[in-house]
Amino acid sequence: MSGGTAATTTRADEPAAVRESRRQLTRDGLAISAYALPVGLVFGLAALQAHYSFLDVLANSTIALAGGAQFAAAGLVKDGASWLAIAGVVALVNARHLLYSAAVAPYTTARSRRERAVMAHFLTDETFALALAHFRRIGSFERRGYWIAAMAIFVPWTIGSCLGYVVGGAVDTKQLGLDIAFPAAMAGLSLGMVSGRRDVAAALGAVVVAVPVGLAAGASFGLVAGALIGPCLGLAVPPSPNEESSAPETPEPSAEAGLP
Amino acid sequence: MSVALVPLAFLIWAVTYPSRALPMLAPGIERLPSWAVTYLRLAGPAALAALAAVNCLLTADKPPHLLIGIEPLAVAVCVLVVTRTRLLLPGVAAAVVLVAVARAVGVAA
C-alpha cells in the first residue's frame, strides 16, 4: 500500500496517478472547506443561542467533531433535554459512522492500531467521502490523502464554530443562503460516489425512505432508516457491468472518479 | 468562563467514537462476505443522499413537515451542476447563490 511507504517516499517517486488523485482530493477538499467554514459559523451561532461558552464550543467542535449531531445536541441543550436523551440522539444520528468505518477499514488493515484509532476520531461524513473516493481512485490507502481529507473539514469547522460564536449575530447566514450549503454539498458528494445503477438505487432508495420516516418519527430516524435501508434497495438491483466487482479494494475507472 | 458543557462534548465523543473506530480496529473486517462489502459500499451514497434529503426536504420543526420551497430546488440545481462539471464547489456555489437571490428578491422565505 502506498501509505506504508509514505514516510520515505519522495514526491518524485510517487506514481502520477496518486499525485493526480491527491490534487483532485485537494480541490474537492477545498470545496468542502468552503462550505464547512460558514456551516461551522452557523453552529457557533446555534451554540451561542443555547448558552454555550466559548470553551464549550471549542470542545464540542474538536472533541465531539460530530457536525449534524452537534447541531442536534445544541438544539436539545436549548430545549433543556437530559444528557441521556442527548447521548441517545447523538448515538442514533452517528450510527452511520459504523458503516463509514467498515467501508474504509479494508484499506487500513496494514496500519498500526494506534494510527487507526487516531484516524477514527476524524472519520466524519466529509472525511469518509473524500478519503474513500481517493482510496478508490488509487486502489489503496494513502496516509497523506487521509489527513488532507480530515483536515479539510476539521480545521474550517473548528475555526468557523469559534468565529460564529464570537461574531454572534453579525452575519445573517440564512439571508446569504449559506444554510443550503450543507445539504447541497451532501447531495453533490453522494452523486460523486455513484458509479452504477446499484449506487443510484441505494441513493434514491435512501431518500425515498428517509423523507417519510423523517416526517413520521423525526429527521434523525429518517436519516438512519434511509442510510440502513437504501443499500438494501441497491442490493436488490442487478449490478451494472462496472459494478460486477464491488469490493472496496477495486479502484473505480478514472472517468467515474472525478468526485469524492 | 463556563465549562459546563465540555463534559457534554466528551459524552458526544463517547457515543460517536465507537462507531467510527470499531470496524477499523476489529480484526477480520476485510473477510466480510461479498454482499456485506457491497452493502457497505452502497452505504456511502445512501447515507449522504439521506443526509441531503432530510436537510433540504424537512423543516426543523418538531414534528418536521415537508419543505416545499427554494431549498429542494437549489439542491437539485447543485446536483445538475455537479453532474455536468464533476466538481462540487460550483454546484454548492450555485445552490447558495440561488437561495440568496431568491430570498433577496422576496420569492423565498
Interface residues (C-beta under 8 A of the other chain):
Chain A: R27 D28 L30 A31 I32 A34 Y35 Y52 S53 F54 L55 D56 A59 N60 T62 I63 A64 L65 A66 G68 A69 Q70 A73 V77 W83 I86 A87 V90 A91 N94 A95 R96 H97 L98 L99 Y100 S101 A102 A103 V104 A105 P106 T108 T109 R113 R116 A117 M119 A120 H121 L123 D125 F128 A129 L132 K174 Q175 L176 G177 L178 D179 I180 A181 F182 P183 A184 A185 M186 A187 G188 L189 S190 L191 G192 M193 V194 R198 D199 A202 A203 L204 G205 A206 V207 V209 A210 V211 G214 L215 A216 G218 A219 G222 L223 A225 G226 A227 G230 P231 C232 G234 L235 S246 A247 P248 G258 L259 P260
Chain B: M1 S2 V3 A4 L5 V6 L8 A9 F10 L11 I12 W13 A14 V15 T16 Y17 S19 R20 A21 L22 P23 M24 L25 A26 I29 E30 L32 S34 W35 V37 T38 Y39 L40 R41 L42 A43 G44 P45 A46 A47 L48 A49 A50 L51 A52 A53 V54 N55 C56 L57 L58 K62 P63 P64 H65 L66 E71 A74 V75 C78 V79 V82 T83 R86 L87 L88 L89 G91 V92 A95 V96 V97 L98 V99 A100 V101 A102 R103 A104
